[in-house]
Amino acid sequence: MPASSRQLGLFGDPDATASARACSEPGARFARVALNLPVRTEFTYLVPKALAAGLSSGMRVLVPFSTRREIGVVVGVDTATPIEHGKLKQIVRQLDDEPVVDETLLGLTRWIAEEYLCSWGEALAAVLPSPLKHGREARTVRMVRAGPGAAEALPALEHRREQQFRVLRTLLEIDGAIEIRELCRKLNLGTSPVETLASHGLVAIERVEKDIADLLAGSSDRTRPRELTQEQRDALETIGASLRAGHSAAFLLHGVTGSGKTEVYLNAIERALELGRGAIVLVPEIALTPQTVGWFRSRFGRVALLHSRMTDAQRFAMWRTIRSGEARVVVGARSAIFAPVKDLGVVVVDEEHEPSFKQGSTPRYNARDVALERARRSGAICILGTATPSLESWNAAIEGRLQRLDLKRRVGAGQLPPVRVIDMRVERPVHDSLGLLSRELHGLLDSALQRGEQAILFLNRRGFSPVLWCRECQTPVRCSRCDLSLSWHRRIQRLVCHSCCEEHVLPKKCPNCAKPALRAIGMGSERVEQSVSQCWPQARVRRMDSDTMLRREDYERTLDSFGRGEIDVLVGTQMIAKGLDFPRVTVVGVVAADSGLHLPDFRASERTFQLLAQVAGRAGRGEAPGEIVFQTVVPAHMAIRYAAGHDYASFAQEELALRRELQYPPFARLVRILAEHEQEALAKLAAESAAESLRRALEGTQCAVLGPAPAPLERVRDSWRWHLLVKAADGPEFTQARAAIQRLVEAGTQVALSIDVDPVSLL
């Protein structure tokens, strides 16, 4: 193993120069290399004389590590080292003629490593496309489709080869080709069932070469900027002044739905391009629709697109295109914040409140906060746009760390529609709607359909019924691997776990008490779809959730059909709440407005308000007025009251007062430490040991260690989960807490610990 600079701290000690001189040799060079390993240190290697003149920070090198070779990134080249030369190994090969990570991104990844408690190499791995990390480029992708005889073979597989059955059923539903990697990710399976089916001729696998032409193509019809409202002009004047001055600035663009935030983004980018600078636009993955991308392509032509469904080869080709300066505007999801845009001038984070901007695996960064930091380091402006700001951003604006720009009115004649709140405790639902639709919502839907208008029905829960309940022993049927109730999916006649994706045939008797007393209760999007189809047999109803949108093309095709008026009622989960702009939608119904309020998470009220406000914003965006209905059993809850009144400011004021009293974010910062193990006792012991260690380390400080306790989702995919929270005020206290956690991780534990700084979910 190479010599580690652990004795210098996480990133080396600049004061070690004096002591290092004694270990220097004339002309010798020593490279500090960050490896993509969960080891929070750099490694020092001897630079061969042949490479000494050309090697610099930001280049990749191949180095020996233990008994293997690894690709790492050079983060510094020194003329001396405190490590004995005899202990140093030599770099095997220099892989780049010029840096693949520039100085700004090197500094940014170092900040990420410090901020989110990961190694510098892990942070750098988030920046580099896969071929640069692994040293090989895959130019083809494996696609699979159902073969001849697949439909006839399906019934025989159902009870004998469960995984093969699920693969084949999904391929028959798709009725086309899908990338194997995407299929297996969706079904939470390995590739073995696909390969077995292929060996029996039931599926066909082919390699397809994909290029980036369709991802880069600009619109042939360049649109002119729309006439701006006075509010938009005022916002752009402020933004433009910072751009012209050439210094970093951060803005919170708070605009009601339909107020023209996108036009502000477009104009700001246009001004940056005129100054010879580039732009990055981040949007939630779920909102990365052809309509969204089209707004930017129609204005700027050649726009680079980055999203999770691209192949490794496509991402690498796009990375090279951006790095060359051929594409100056990048639109993408979370990881697009690392795009190698030259002379970055504008960073936009649309729907900045979205939890999907938080990375779920190491490095667990929040792209919103990384965007602010990258803009600061690049001398760029950062615009956080939303109708429903995160309370962290809203409070930052109150404290002056963000400059708030308000768009209080919708563009054109459109007005924010009135919201009717229906108390479902006293309401008698329409009989033929399966008890799901209130008379008010039923009447509005009926009128809209008679006028030839469109409607959206929202329920953030997929499946037909979320619970199969035993009336005898009063327990739900649970997943054998997870601490979750199985959901009944009527179309496929299966019980499905929404965590591990495991499926079960509907039991005739309760697995707990063996009594035939099972009943499907509750409602999901599939049940709402059936209800609407039953009430209006002539209506064209389509459901949009992860069960029906199996490929990105399905999602795009459905939105295109809805935009052309070929769908009357769109039923769906949260994927219909984000950024859709369809002027013929006049009715929006939220079937269970309170469904997210009862989660054991301090952000439940905030998330509910945001989701309701975003869904409500889909109505009345054209000339026809809109109507919105919230159905709920807690009509007095503040999240529902304020969302119904389109009153974000009052909601924020009340919720912030509660957070301040409890000292929860944004008035403190949290780190969640999660211990997972197949043996519950070991998970519990690891969490207890971590808590005890941290309490000792933080004794005498204002930092609080909360827990440990079983996680709300106590068991997931056969792993038991225990967690604890470390809470501290931002600043010196949080720095102390972070250092203590880092020492805990470096000391090593029997059970691996997941560290999540500023978690967006505590489930």
N, C-alpha and C positions, 0 to 999 in steps of 0.2 A: 504494500500500500504506500502511496506517495506521502511525503511529509505534509502534515496539516498545519495551517496557521491558526489553529484553535487557540494557542496561547496568546495570540494577538487580539482575541475577541472575534466578534462575528465577521467584521469586514477589515480586520487588520488595524494596527496601531500606528498612526503617523509619527508618534514620538519614538518609535523603535529604530529610527534611522541611525542614530549614533551607535547603538549596540550592534547594529547590523554591519557596520563598516568593517569590523574585524573579520567578518565571514565573506567579504567580497574578494573577487579575483579580477585582475585587469581584463576588461573586455567581456566578462561574463554577464549573461542576462538571465533573469529569473521571471517566469510568468506565473501570475496568480490566476488560477483557472477555477471557474464555477461549474460544478457538475450538477446535472439534473437528478439529485439524490436528496433524500430527507435528512441531510447532514448539514447543520447550520454553520458551515465553515467553507473557506476556499482552500484549494490545494496548490502547493508551490511545486513547479517543475523547472528543470534546467532547460534553457532554450539552446538547441544546437547552433553552432556558429553559422551554419549555412542559412539559418532562419533569422538570425539576430537582427539583421538590418531591416527586414520587411514585416516582422510581427508587431502587431499593435492591439490595443484594447478593442473589443468588439468583434474580433475574428474567432472563428471556430478552430479547434485543434483536436487531433486524435491523441489520447494519452493512455498510458497503462494505469490501471487501477485494480489493485488486488491481483486476481488471476485473469482479468479480462481487460478489454480496451473500451474506453468511453469517449463520447464526443462532448467536449466542454467549450465554454466561451471564455476567452481571455478577458479578465477584468482589470488587469494591470501588469505592466512590465517594469521590473526593477533592476538596478545594477548591483544590489546587495540583498542578502537575506540573513536572518538570524539562525536559520536552520543549517546544520552541518551538511556540507556538500555531498558527503558520502551517503547520506540518507535520501538524497534527491533522485528521482527518476527523470528521464529525459522525454521531451515531447516527441511523439512518433512522427506526426505529420501535421503540417499547416494546411487547413482545408479551404481557406479563402485568400484571394489576392487583396481584398479590401474588406473593411469591417461590414458585417451583416447587421450589427446593432450599433447605431450611432451613439454619440455621447449623451444626448438627451434621454434616449431609451435606456441606456446603461444606468444613468442616474435614477430614472423612474423605477426600474426594476429593483434597484437597491432600496429605494423608498418602500416599494411593495413588500420586499422581504422583511424590512424592519417593522412596517405597519401591521402586516398580517401574519407575522411569526412563521415564516417559511424560509427555506434556504434561498440564496440568491440564484442558484442554478434552477430551482423550481420556478422562480419568478421569470427568469429568462426563457424558460421552456414555454411559457404562455405567450411570449412575443414571437417566437420562431415558428414558421410553418413546419409541418411534420417531416418533410424530406430533409430539411436542414438539421433536425434533431436526431434523425436516425441514419442519415447518410445515404439514403436511397429514395428514388422518386418513382412512385407507381403511376404510370400514365393511363392505366386501364382500371375499370371498376367491374366487379362481378355483379351481374344482374340475374334475377331468377323470375320465372313465370310458371304457372301451372301447365303441365304437359297433357297430352292426350290420355284420356281415361282417368283423369284426376277426380272428376266428379263422381264417377262410378266407384272409385276406390275409397272415397272418403268415409262412408258409413262403417266399413270394416275396420278402420283405424281408430274409431272413436273410443272404444273401451280397451284397446290393446296397446296402442302407441300414441299416448296422449300428446306428446310434444309434436310428433309428426302430424297428428290430426290438426292441431292449432295452426301449424305452418301451412298445410294444404288448404284448410278452410279460409285462411286469410288471403292466400293467393287467388283462390276462386272468387272471393269478394272483390278483390282489386281488379280482376279481369284484365291484367296487363303485367308489365314487368316492374320490379322494384329492386333497388340495391340490396344485396344480401345483408350488408352491415346495418342498414336502416330497418329491415324486417326483423332481424334478431334483436336489435335494440328495443323495438316496439314490443316484442313478445317476451323480452327478458330471457332469451335463450342463447345457447351457443350455436355454432354452425353445424354441429353434428346431425340434427334432424333434417336439415336441408340437404346435406351430402348424402344421407341415407335415402331420402326420397329420390334424389337424382340418380343414385345407383340402381333404383328400381324403375326408372323411366317415368316417374310421376311428376317430376318437375324438370324444367330445362334451364341450365345455367349457361350464360354466355359472358364473355368479356367485352366490354364496350369502352371505346376511348371517348372521353369527354373533354371538350375544350371550353374556353371561357368566352367565346364569341358572343353567345347569348347573354352572358352576364355583364358584358361591357357595352353592348350595342346601345347607342343613343337613339333618341327619337328623331325621326326625319322631320317632324313638325315641331319646330322650336316655338314655344309659347312666349308671348310678351308678358311682362309683369302686370299683375292686376292693379287697378287703381286702389291706392291705400286709404284706409280710414285715418282719421286724425290720431287715434290712439296708436296705430301701427307706425305712422310717421314719427310720432314722439319717441316711441321705443327705438326705432332705427336711428334717429338722430343721436341718442345717447350711446347706442352700440357703435355707430359709425365714428363718433368722436374718439372712442378708445382704440378702434382699429387704425384710424389715421395717426394717432399718437404713437402707435407701435408698442404699447405696453399691455401687460396682462390685466384682464378684468373679468369678473364673474357676475353673471346676471341670473336672476330668477324671473323668467317670463311667465307670469301668472295670468292665464287667459281662459275665460269660460269656453266650454266646448263650442266650436264653430266661430270663434272670434278671429281666426286668421293667424294663428301662431306659425303655421307652416310658411305663410307668405313672408313673415318676418325672418324666418330662417333663410329662405331663398334669397331675399334681398341682402342679408348680412353676408352670405356666402358670395354673392355676386360682387359685393364691394371688396371682399378679401381677394377674389380672383383678379380684380382690376389692379390690386396692389401687388400681384404676382405671388400670392400666398395660397395655400391649400386649405382643405376643410375635411373634417370627419363628422358624420351625422350618425348618432347611435339611436336606434329605435328598438323596442322590445321585439324579440324574435317572432312572437305571435302576430305582431303588427307589421311585419316585413312583407307586405302584400305587393302585387304588381301595381296597384293604385298608388301606394306610398312611394315606391321606387320611381313610378312614372312621373310624379310631380317634379323630381329632381332631374330625371333624364330629359324631360321635355324642356326644361329651362337651360340645362348645361350641356346636354349631349352626352359625351362619353363619361359615364359615371361608373366607378368600380363598386361591385356589390360583394359583401362578405356575409355568409350565414352558415349555420351548422350543417346544412344538408349538402354543402359542396364537397366534392371529393378532395382528397389530399392533393392530387395533381392540380385540380382547379384552384385551390387555395394558394398553392405555390406559384402557379402562373400569375394569379392575380397579385400576389405579393411582389413579384418581379415587375409587373406592370406599374404598380403604385410607386415602387422604389425608383423606377426609371423616370418618373415624372410624367409618364404618358397619361395617367389619370390623376387629376388634381383634386377630385371630389370623391370621397369614399362614403358609402351608405352601408350600414351593417348592424349586426347585433352586438352583444357585449364585447366580444374579443376584437372587434374592429377598432377599438380604442388604441390598439397596438400597431395599426397600419403604419408603414414607414413613409408617411406623407412628408414631403420636403417643404420646409419653411411653412409650418402649420400656422394658420392665421385664425381659424374658427373651429371650435368644437361645440357641437350641438348634442344635447341629451334630451330627446323627446320622451315625454311621459316619464320624467325623472324619478317619479315615485315608485315605479314598477319594481317589485322584488326580484324579477328575473334578471335584473342587472347585477345581482350578487352571484358570483361563481360558487357552485356547490361543492367543488373539490379543490384540492390544493393547486395553486394558491387561491384562497377564498377571498378574492378582492371584490369590491363593489365598483363597477365600471363608472358609476356617477362620480365617486370620489377620486378615482384614478383620472377621470377626464378633467376634473378641476386641477389636479396636481400636474398633469401633462400640459395643460394650457398655461399654468403658472411658469413651468420650466421652459416653455417654448415662446413666451412672450405673446401668447395668443389670447383671444377672448373665449370664454365658455358660457354658453347659454343653456340653462336648465329650464325646459319648458313643460308646462302641465296645467291642467285645470284644477288638479287636486294635489298640491305639493305634499311631499313627505314632511312630517313635522320637524325633522332635522333641518331641511332646507328652509322651511318657513321661519323657524327660530333663528337660523343663520341670517336671514334677511332682517329680522327684528333687531339682531345684534350688530348689523352692519357688515357682516362678512360676505353677504351677497347683496347686490343692488336689485331691488324689486322693480319690475316693469309690469304694469297692469293693462290687460285688455278686458274691459268689463262688459263689452257689448258684442253680440254676434254681427258678423259681416252681412250687409244687405238687409232685407226685410225680415229675416228670420228672428224669432224671439225664443227665449228659453221657455219651453212648454210648461204648463202647470202640471203638478204631480198630485194624483189622488192616492191617498193612503187608505187602504182597505183593511179593517180589523177582521182577520179571519176567525177570531174567536166567536164573533157574533154573526158573521156573514154566512148565509146559506148558499153554498156553491151551486152552480148550474148542474142539474142532474146528469145530463149526457156528456159532461166534461170530465167524468170519472172523479168528480169532487175536487178538481184542481183549479178551476176558473171561477172567480167571483162574478156575480151578475154584471157588475160595472165593467170589468175587463172583457167579459163575453160580449156585451153590447157594443163596446168600442171596436172590438175586432170585427164583429158582424158588419158594422157601418163602414169600416175602412175597406173591407173586402167587397162590399156592394159598390163602393165608389171606385174600385180598381186600384186602391192604394196598397202599400205594403206594410207589414208589421214584423216586429222582432219580439220573441219571447225568450226570456233569460232565466236559467236556473243553473247555478254553478255546482251541479252534481250530475254525473253521467250514470247510465244504466236505467233500468226500469224502476227498481226499488232498491234503496240502499241497505235494507235490512231484511233478512228472513228470520222471523220471530216465532219462537215456540210459545203458544198460549198456555201450555201446561206448566213448564218449568220457568217460564218468564226469562229466557235467555236467547240471544241471537246466535245464529250459526256463524262461527268464526273461522278464519284462516288458520290452518294447522302450523303455518310458519310465521305468522304475524299477529300482532295484537289489534286486529281489525275485523269488523264484521264483513262477511262476504256480500257483494251486491248482486242482485238478480238482474241478468240481462236477458230479456224475453226473446229478442230476435234470434239469438244463438242458443237459447234454452240452456244457459249455463250460469252458475254462480262464479263470480270473478273477484279476486282480491286486487284492489286498486293500488296495492303496494308492490307485491312481488309478481303480479300478473298470473298467478296460478289459477286454474279453472277446475270446477267440480260439477259433476252431474247433479241435478236437483235431487236431494234425498227425499225418500217417501216418509221417513221418520226422523224425529229430532236426534242428532248424534249424541246429545247429552242425556236425554231421558227415555229415548226410544219410543216416544208417543207420536202418533200421526197428527200433530197439532201445529204444523208449520204454516205461517202466513206471511206473505210479502207485504211489508208496510213501508210507508214513506214514498217519496217520488223522486225520479231522476229525469233527465232530459228525454230519454226514450219514452217514458210514460206521458210526458207533456206532448211530444210529437203525436202519439196515438190519440190523445185527447182531442187535439186540434183537428186531426184527420177525421175523427168520429163526429165532431160537431159540424165540420164543413167538408163534406166528402168531395166537393168540386174544387176545393182550394189546392193549390200546388204548395205542399209543405216539405221543407227540407231541414234535416237536423245537422248541426255542425258541432261535433265534439271529437275527441280523440278516437272514439270507436268508429266513426264514419269517415273521418279525414285521415285515411291511412297513409297517404303520401302528400307531399307538398302540392302536387298537381291537383289533387282532389280539393284541397282548400282553395286554391286559386280558381279552379273551374267553378266551384260553388259561388264564390264571390262575384265572378264574372257573370254567371247566370242571374244572380240576384240583382246586379247592376243593370242588366238588360231587361229586367222586369219579368223574367221567366219563372221566378219563385214568388209566391204571395206571402208566405209566412216562413220566417227563418227562426228555428228553435235551436238554442245552443247554450254552451257553457261560456267561460270567460273569453274564449277566442272570438266571440262576436262582440265583445265590449270594447275592443281596442281600435281606435282610429278609423273606423269605417265611416264613409261619407256617402250616403245614399239619399238623395233629396226626396224620393217617393215614399220613404218611411215616415208614417204619421202616427203610428201607435207602437209604443214599447211597453211590454208588461214584464215586471219582475215577479215571478211566480212565488218565490219565498225569499223576501228581502232580508230576512234575519238569519239565513242559513249559516252565515259565517261568524255570527256574533258569539256563539257559544264555545268557540275553541279556546283551549287553555293557553292563550298567548296575549300579552299585554297590548299588542297591536291589533287585536280583533276589531275594535270599534273603528280605528283608522282605516283598516283595509275594507271594511264594510262600507263606510262612507265613500271611499274612493271608487269602489266598484259600482255602487249605485249611481254615483254622479256620472261616471263614464258611460254606463249603459244608458242612462237617461239622455245623455248628450247625443245619442244616435237619432233621436226623434226631432222632427220639425226643422230639418236643415235646408229644406227647399222653400217654395212659396207657400205650400199648404201648412197650416198650423199643426203642431204635434200634440199628442196626448200621451201621458205616462201614468202607469198604475204600479204602485208598490203594494203587494199583498204581504201581510205580516201578522204575527201574533203578539208583537211587542211594538205597537205603533208609537208609544211614547219614548222609545229609546232615542237618545240624542243623535246617534248616527243616522237614523231613519228620518227623524224630524228635520235635521239640518240639510240632509241630502234632498228631501222633498222641497225645501225652501231654497235650494241652490245657494246655500249660505255657508261657504267654506270658512270664512273668517270667524263666524260665531262658533262653529264646530272646533276649529283650531284653538280658539281662546279657552273653551271649556276643557278640551282634552289636554292641552298643555298645563292647565292648572292642576289636573289630576296627576300628570306625569311629574310635575315639579314636587308635589306633595310626597310622591312615592320615590322620588329620585331615580326615575327611569329615563332613558333617552328621550329627548336630546339633552337632558340635564345631567346625565352621567353616561359613561360608556360601559359596554358589556363585553365580556369574553365568555363564550360557552365552551366548556370542556366536556366532551362526550366519550365515554368508555363503552365499547361494544365487544361482546364475546358470546360464543355459543353456550358457555356455562354462566348462568346468572350470578352465581356466587363470585366468580372471578371478575365480572363486570362491576358488581357492587363493590368488591374489595378494592379494585383499581380506582374507582371514583372516590371512595372513602379515604384512601391513601393520598390521592392527589389533593383533596380538600384539606386534610390534616397538614400536609406539607406546605400548602399555600398559606394556611392560617398562621403557621409558625413564621414563615418568611415575611408575611405582611403585618405581623404583630406590631402595634404602635403606630400604624398608618391609618388613614381614613378609608382604606380599601375594604370592601366587604366580600366575604366568600359565602355564597348562598348554596345550601345543599350539602351533600349530594342527595338526589332523589331519583326514582325511576323516571325516565323520559315519558312525556305524554303518550307517545307511541312506544310502549315499553319493549315490544319485540317486533323486529322487522327482518324478514328473510332468515329466520332461524338464529338471529343474533339478539341477545338481551342488551338493553341500552339503559345506562345510568348517566346522569349529567349533573354538572354543577355550574354555577355562574360566578364570575368575578366582576364586581361592580366598583367603578372608581370615577371620580371627576376627571374630565379631560385635563391634560397638563402633566405636572410632575407626579401626581398620584397615579395616573394611568401608566406613565412611564415605569414607575416602580412595579406596578402590577404586571405589566408586560415582561419586564426583566425576570420577575419571579417565575412566571409561567415558562419562560424560555429555559431557565435553569432546571425546572421540573422536567421538561421534555428532554433536555440534553442528558439528564441523569439516567434516563431510560426507565421504562416500566414494563411489567410482565404483559400487560394488555396495552395495545396501541391506543393512544389518545388522539382524538380529532379536536383541533383548536380552531374555533371560529370567532374572529374578532368582529365586533359589530354585527351579530347575527340578525337576519331578517325574519327568522322563524325559530321558535323554541320547541317545535314539535319533535 
